[in-house]
Amino acid sequence: FMTPKEFFKDDIQSDDADTGNDVVGVLDPNGEVRQVRSSGTRVFIPEIQGVGTIRTRHPI
């Protein structure tokens, strides 16, 4: 869980098989809670504001 919550649009579609669409809180080096999403390999990444949905051919 390293991707900032704000990076993707808020209306991420989920499926019962999805296990990583939730937002979690992690502590940054200063002890402040930051909301993040999972950052694993995906075939289609959630929509990015101003960019759209991207299909990844190779893990990035």
PELINKA-V629470 format. One record per run of one state. SS is the DSSP state (H for helix, E for strand, C for the rest). FROM is the first residue (numbers start at 1). LEN is the number of residues. If there is no record, write none. Layout:
SS,FROM,LEN ; SS,FROM,LEN
This chain:
C,1,2 ; E,3,2 ; H,5,3 ; C,8,16 ; E,24,4 ; C,28,5 ; E,33,5 ; C,38,6 ; E,44,5 ; C,49,3 ; E,52,4 ; C,56,5
